[in-house]
């Protein structure tokens, strides 16, 4: 019944013209918190809700979203920008409704593209075979500017952290840096690998309280993914837990989060669709001061 209500509501929003492109970037203050695994599973969950999902991956082969599906990325979005091949040859499609766009090399060069290359990028992403409903960005910590431009132009930036103190400290440091450098004042917190919902809420409330008291940012609670042996095993097998163990607590958590994501408030900035989003991305990329966050 819950899935039926979600599908029915999505259909009504489409009918009434209230549905726009959602762009959500996932970041982390440190490695090892399960960010990429979370993005892969959310992509599956959203696709199963009838969304056309594009995952843009800023990570190198072997440490990327493709690996979470047991696939290998042979090409990069940069190959499209350089007119070496079309977008369809670069895209990976692990299931209906879900595409993966390897973009590690392209993401690092966004600020140095020629006008011709910029137009090629806009044209390529605007002419996808299927209209895109949701873009999920798995952002790298190794971006030359210290923070991915996708995270600055996205409607939502989700900071993924786990229950250990180092993860929480690094997540707060990242939020503080991005807030000061780029005036990004809103983030969502996804607590991963946590033993209970109570623990997750406590972690979120503590970091949110500090961020608010110090005027850093407003943090909203995205949700939590439990510490689940099924998720660890699925990751080892290079399969999303939603496919490997659909009845597991982790799989249910990802389904719940995907259902919630559909109702996250959408700004007017992406009502123009993919073309407008890419133009904003390129506009910002040309103006970011390199290493601004590393100072």
Secondary structure, DSSP 8 states (H G I E B T S, - for coil): -HHHHHHHHHHHHHHTT----EEEEEE-SSSSS-HHHHHHHHHHHHHHTT--EEEEE-S-TTSSHHHHTT------HHHHHTTSS-HHHH-EEEETTEEEEE-HHHHHTGGG--HHHHHHHHHHHHT-SS--SEEEEE--TT-TTSS-HHHHHSSEEEEEEESSHHHHHHHHHHHHHHHHHH---EEEEEEEEES-HHHHHHHHHHHHHHHHHTTS-EEEEEEEEE--HHHHHHHHTTS-HHHH-TTSHHHHHHHHHHHHHTTS---GGGTTHHHHHHHHHHHHHTT--TTTTT-
